Amino acid sequence: FMDEKSTSVGVGKGGVNVNTGKGKPGGTSVNVGNGGANVNTGHKGKPVYVGVKPKYGPFIYHYAATENQLHDDPNVALFFLEKDMYPSKTMNLNFAENPNKATFISRQTANSIPFSSDKLPEIYNQFSVKEGSMEAEIIKNTIRECEEPGIKGEVKYCATSLESMIDFSTSVLGKNVQAVSTVAEHQTQLQKYTITDGTKKMAGDKSVVCHKQNYAYAVFYCHATQTTRAYMVSLEGADGSKAQAVAVCHTDTSAWNPKHLAFQVLKVKPGTVPVCHFLPQDHVVWVPN
């Protein structure tokens, strides 16, 4: 399915096999099963940047939440406690579509473009971004996040192509993996959802979770720890719409920033209880199959 110009992966009900051997037998087989989404990663000409106000992502655990983030970030609603994941439990959630439509470019193209703090002028020039602009600040922040060391017990990697994301995930989890994403029936704003019967724990206590970042093309911040549990949770919204949401629960949060968004929202302290969050629709979790 891969060539030098584009990559397209179908992630859907029933599952597909993704061969990462560039057309050659013997590549990695990735079973992408029920609960996935369609990921189209074709690169058509110069990447177009979607401007989003710069801020540190809520799923990067080094950073303290800002006051604006507490009030304005729709991902605030996605955090919850593992003990609250039971049938009939209601939560106010937002599974709205991300306005950041940046797509993957091929690994060959990604490898030809600098991605480091010491190459920022060259990167700005590549994408016709003016130094000092909001776009330049977002590019700088994303690269900075990728260059920061992981917290204790975390293996992290920023994937700048689909091929590199698959390679990292299989290096951590082995060759036989499954990739799943949250799928909501309708693009909704904040509404009340009820957990229905059908919550399913995914295999093992190790996963690779990949969060889409703001950048000129698709960049995913992927991280793995030995202290996570992943679930597929069936939800029904107040408007009758259904969602299959991926939930990731962190059983050891002792190394997180004490002022992280999750602690401020849930009113708990680091290292005390498992902290969970649903994944937005364009994020991906990889687990052993």
Secondary structure, DSSP 8 states (H G I E B T S, - for coil): -B-SS-BEEE--TT-EEEE-STTSTT--EEEE-TT--EEE----SS-----------TT-TTS---HHHHHH-GGGGGEEEGGG-STT-EEEE-----S-------HHHHHTS--SGGGHHHHHHHTT--TTSHHHHHHHHHHHHHHS---TT-EEEEESSHHHHHHHHHHHH-SSEEEE--EESS---SEEEEE-S--EE-SSS-EEEEEE--SSS--EEEEEESSEEEEEEEEEETTS-EEEEEEEEES--TTS-TT-HHHHHHT--TTTS-EEEE--TT-EEEEE-
